[in-house]
Amino acid sequence: MPIYITQGRYTRDAIKGMLIKPEDRADPLARILAKVGGKLIGYYLTFGEYDFLSIAEVPNDTQMAAVLLAAGSSGGVTDLKTTVAMTSIEAKGAFAAASDLAPGYKAPGGT
């Protein structure tokens, strides 16, 4: 199952609300991921450009997009950035497949 790493920011209103009533945001995320057949692997508060990072297994891009759209529509998060991650075994397979394709591929403008 594909793994997705998502980073994002809380809105000012979300931060104000969580200061008044602190909550564990991993629980609601785990529930919405389960609704699309996914699983939360990890959820972290982060410093710097983004406020949080989540790692999830989700069946496919369409289901992950649905989760992101639902989260974004809540108004509590913004600037969501999601990356698909591959295991080292999957990457090895990609390199092996590319080694078969690369000799026949010509770069743009190449002869």
NORHUHU-V803360 format. One record per residue. SS is DSSP state (a for helix, b for strand, c for the rest). Layout:
# NORHUHU-V803360
<<SS> <SS>>
This chain:
# NORHUHU-V803360
<<c> <c> <b> <b> <b> <b> <b> <b> <b> <b> <c> <a> <a> <a> <a> <a> <a> <a> <a> <a> <c> <c> <c> <c> <a> <a> <a> <a> <a> <a> <a> <a> <a> <a> <a> <c> <c> <c> <b> <b> <b> <b> <b> <b> <b> <c> <c> <c> <c> <c> <c> <b> <b> <b> <b> <b> <b> <c> <c> <c> <a> <a> <a> <a> <a> <a> <a> <a> <a> <a> <a> <a> <a> <c> <c> <c> <b> <b> <b> <b> <b> <b> <b> <b> <b> <c> <c> <a> <a> <a> <a> <a> <a> <a> <a> <a> <a> <a> <a> <a> <a> <a> <c> <c> <c> <c> <c> <c> <c> <c> <c>>
